[in-house]
Amino acid sequence: MLQSKLFTKTKREAPKDEMSKNAELLTRGGFVYKEMAGVYSYLPLGYRVLTKINNIIREGMDAIGGQELFLSALQDKNLWEQTNRWSDDIVDIWFKTKLKNNSEAGLGFTHEEPLTRIMKDHISSYKDLPIFVYQIQTKFRNEIRARSGLIRGREFLMKDLYSFCKDKKEQEKFYEKAKNAYTKIFERLGLGDKTYITFASGGSFSKYSHEFQTEMPDGEDEIYLCSGCKKVAVNKDIWEGQKKCPECGNSSYTEKKSVEVGNIFNLGTKFSESIGLFYKDKNGEQRPVVMGSYGIGPGRVMGTIVETFCDEKGIIWPESVAPFSVHLLIIGDDKKTKENANNLYKELEKKGIEVLYDERDVSAGQKFADSDLIGIPNRVVVSEKTVKENKFEFKKRNEDKSVLLDRDELFKKLR
Amino acid sequence: MLQSKLFTKTKREAPKDEMSKNAELLTRGGFVYKEMAGVYSYLPLGYRVLTKINNIIREGMDAIGGQELFLSALQDKNLWEQTNRWSDDIVDIWFKTKLKNNSEAGLGFTHEEPLTRIMKDHISSYKDLPIFVYQIQTKFRNEIRARSGLIRGREFLMKDLYSFCKDKKEQEKFYEKAKNAYTKIFERLGLGDKTYITFASGGSFSKYSHEFQTEMPDGEDEIYLCSGCKKVAVNKDIWEGQKKCPECGNSSYTEKKSVEVGNIFNLGTKFSESIGLFYKDKNGEQRPVVMGSYGIGPGRVMGTIVETFCDEKGIIWPESVAPFSVHLLIIGDDKKTKENANNLYKELEKKGIEVLYDERDVSAGQKFADSDLIGIPNRVVVSEKTVKENKFEFKKRNEDKSVLLDRDELFKKLR
């Protein structure tokens, strides 16, 4: 894409009303726009990143048999009363609204209830189970405070998968599958090294749930990370002292600040029993369906990636979620330089390499500063000097030094 | 996909609370679930169709230079007060809600206001214009009645594009481009033959706007269609008698019931002046940006397609938006038949042809009935009989007779 056509402009100064680094950098880079506290719109660069994150998550869910659907945001009061989750005294983050006939509706903060009701049409026998469904859909949570940019939103995208199984055994088998799928997803998103499977409270349904916590100095959570394997952690909420790590047997832990980027949860039969989702087993006996839920917030992931990969100059996107793979900068405007840069742009596009081509009529200094701020992983500069030497100046955003490469070497770097 | 894995089941009987044919068939086929009047969730088959419709629209918008973004649903009261569209006396379809601090927020029914405000950060000079942006995003409209299934929703997806231009001339040029893009989109969606460019009220901004109206017996709108070219129509709201058709000069018209599947609208400077979106022209003079808006509702399109293409047995999807291209049915369960059907399934998948394979343990009658209801355009039957003859039974959903084809002939039909 030609950068002159991209309508967003970068900002030099941090917005005054943002306290989080992710919102600061994403706003300055033109990725998002803050509509109100905790409510962000995604501008083209941000939407490109979000789409890539969504697709990585989607592929992970499809791979374990997830069927994608898309539920409504508006929620039926009567349904939520059946599980005792309508009252504001019990769930204190509802946004509620009124239909014209004065009846109340809610804006979904999660979707166990409507999905359990839908499944009543489709599950009647053990032969119908198991079923795994997911969506990537907007959730609304009326948070009192929302100061963490994309990390805690009042409106945000969520991937939520729900499992419907015959019994605990089948549910546990899928739970392990989902855990492994999550590990792979966070690896692909670039967060693998800093994301730990974390024991957390299981609520009333089972002893533990599992969170995926990413180490982050400004995170809202606190975990104890096993100093041995550095893979498993325990959420501070359920910390009971230094027990043996189930992964490596070690029993020394380090306290870390972190952010919860995903969670997986056994729900038992709470929702199926309240809403009446039963099936007939092999012996013709009526049994409640055993459920689980599995969440990842793509916007929160985006904020976490930004806080994890940035420096004083801007964002450093991992290749897998970068808005473009290559940032091509032309410095100078003589005919030969232009020809050379234009040709490279065309060749990159032709090869299907996503490239943002900064051919704007602005200073070299601004181009370099914008490139560092926007954080595309591979930067290629074409200038009078590089043309003379029949080379291209190549630099990775996460490396300090640039190198001069000829065409073949360059394309080898860009694969 | 194996149909035994698809969790949705069809229903023989029409739901009692649906008055529209689209909702009836889509519910019976397991495409959608009604959460409340005017609020539908999309189940896997429905979500597949919706995604295809979205992608056809998306390609059309990208082709005319649209940049995709994704705005929030929650809306800032202060902003909408600037254009005098906050009051329920003026806009009577708002859903409103409250933040924890008791301040009000709305749920967006359209997005001129927030987008105009965003553009203030990015437009300052004539060099920044024109800009075209769009999104495919959920809208909320608090309709008094919502009895038309997917055609009039309280919550629904909308593709809304907005243009920002220097002056009327630039705006009109894009307006024509958008009109042509819309024509192509409705052709690709299968609705081309029955969709007419319709003169409608321009509101306070310009004499006319243009609607894309699809002929439909149960439609809520009425249009006068030119009997000459059968391309241009006039909305009954602005009908002033039989003037000459601008396309063919004819002046006889036929009254038709129809549904508005798209509209394009000159907005003039109403929003830019109210919200303060100005730019400096070549002479350094401050001018308001000239805007336009361009909508298509993907869910409404889906409902319209269903009502347009169906018979007493079910839906007849156009190839371009069908949930799958091929419905493969196995009738019988002897080893050879199974082998033959499984091999065909594998070969279709390998060739990237989207296939739903009905290998369920249900009667032949149910398989045929479900296939007609779900409406996949190409049906292939493998049975003991076809295997004996070394053929496949092929039938298009919109044709009456099936034919026996050998493998090569079959793949020619399926391209």
Boltz contact constraints between the chains, C-beta under 6 A:
constraints:
  - contact:
      token1: [A, 7]
      token2: [B, 122]
      max_distance: 6.0
  - contact:
      token1: [A, 7]
      token2: [B, 131]
      max_distance: 6.0
  - contact:
      token1: [A, 8]
      token2: [B, 122]
      max_distance: 6.0
  - contact:
      token1: [A, 9]
      token2: [B, 122]
      max_distance: 6.0
  - contact:
      token1: [A, 33]
      token2: [B, 118]
      max_distance: 6.0
  - contact:
      token1: [A, 35]
      token2: [B, 72]
      max_distance: 6.0
  - contact:
      token1: [A, 35]
      token2: [B, 76]
      max_distance: 6.0
  - contact:
      token1: [A, 36]
      token2: [B, 76]
      max_distance: 6.0
  - contact:
      token1: [A, 39]
      token2: [B, 72]
      max_distance: 6.0
  - contact:
      token1: [A, 39]
      token2: [B, 74]
      max_distance: 6.0
  - contact:
      token1: [A, 41]
      token2: [B, 71]
      max_distance: 6.0
  - contact:
      token1: [A, 41]
      token2: [B, 72]
      max_distance: 6.0
  - contact:
      token1: [A, 42]
      token2: [B, 69]
      max_distance: 6.0
  - contact:
      token1: [A, 42]
      token2: [B, 70]
      max_distance: 6.0
  - contact:
      token1: [A, 43]
      token2: [B, 69]
      max_distance: 6.0
  - contact:
      token1: [A, 44]
      token2: [B, 67]
      max_distance: 6.0
  - contact:
      token1: [A, 44]
      token2: [B, 69]
      max_distance: 6.0
  - contact:
      token1: [A, 47]
      token2: [B, 68]
      max_distance: 6.0
  - contact:
      token1: [A, 47]
      token2: [B, 69]
      max_distance: 6.0
  - contact:
      token1: [A, 47]
      token2: [B, 70]
      max_distance: 6.0
  - contact:
      token1: [A, 67]
      token2: [B, 44]
      max_distance: 6.0
  - contact:
      token1: [A, 68]
      token2: [B, 47]
      max_distance: 6.0
  - contact:
      token1: [A, 69]
      token2: [B, 42]
      max_distance: 6.0
  - contact:
      token1: [A, 69]
      token2: [B, 43]
      max_distance: 6.0
  - contact:
      token1: [A, 69]
      token2: [B, 44]
      max_distance: 6.0
  - contact:
      token1: [A, 69]
      token2: [B, 47]
      max_distance: 6.0
  - contact:
      token1: [A, 70]
      token2: [B, 42]
      max_distance: 6.0
  - contact:
      token1: [A, 70]
      token2: [B, 47]
      max_distance: 6.0
  - contact:
      token1: [A, 71]
      token2: [B, 41]
      max_distance: 6.0
  - contact:
      token1: [A, 72]
      token2: [B, 35]
      max_distance: 6.0
  - contact:
      token1: [A, 72]
      token2: [B, 39]
      max_distance: 6.0
  - contact:
      token1: [A, 72]
      token2: [B, 41]
      max_distance: 6.0
  - contact:
      token1: [A, 72]
      token2: [B, 155]
      max_distance: 6.0
  - contact:
      token1: [A, 74]
      token2: [B, 39]
      max_distance: 6.0
  - contact:
      token1: [A, 74]
      token2: [B, 155]
      max_distance: 6.0
  - contact:
      token1: [A, 76]
      token2: [B, 35]
      max_distance: 6.0
  - contact:
      token1: [A, 76]
      token2: [B, 36]
      max_distance: 6.0
  - contact:
      token1: [A, 95]
      token2: [B, 97]
      max_distance: 6.0
  - contact:
      token1: [A, 97]
      token2: [B, 95]
      max_distance: 6.0
  - contact:
      token1: [A, 97]
      token2: [B, 97]
      max_distance: 6.0
  - contact:
      token1: [A, 100]
      token2: [B, 142]
      max_distance: 6.0
  - contact:
      token1: [A, 100]
      token2: [B, 144]
      max_distance: 6.0
  - contact:
      token1: [A, 118]
      token2: [B, 33]
      max_distance: 6.0
  - contact:
      token1: [A, 122]
      token2: [B, 7]
      max_distance: 6.0
  - contact:
      token1: [A, 122]
      token2: [B, 8]
      max_distance: 6.0
  - contact:
      token1: [A, 122]
      token2: [B, 9]
      max_distance: 6.0
  - contact:
      token1: [A, 131]
      token2: [B, 7]
      max_distance: 6.0
  - contact:
      token1: [A, 142]
      token2: [B, 100]
      max_distance: 6.0
  - contact:
      token1: [A, 144]
      token2: [B, 100]
      max_distance: 6.0
  - contact:
      token1: [A, 155]
      token2: [B, 72]
      max_distance: 6.0
  - contact:
      token1: [A, 155]
      token2: [B, 74]
      max_distance: 6.0
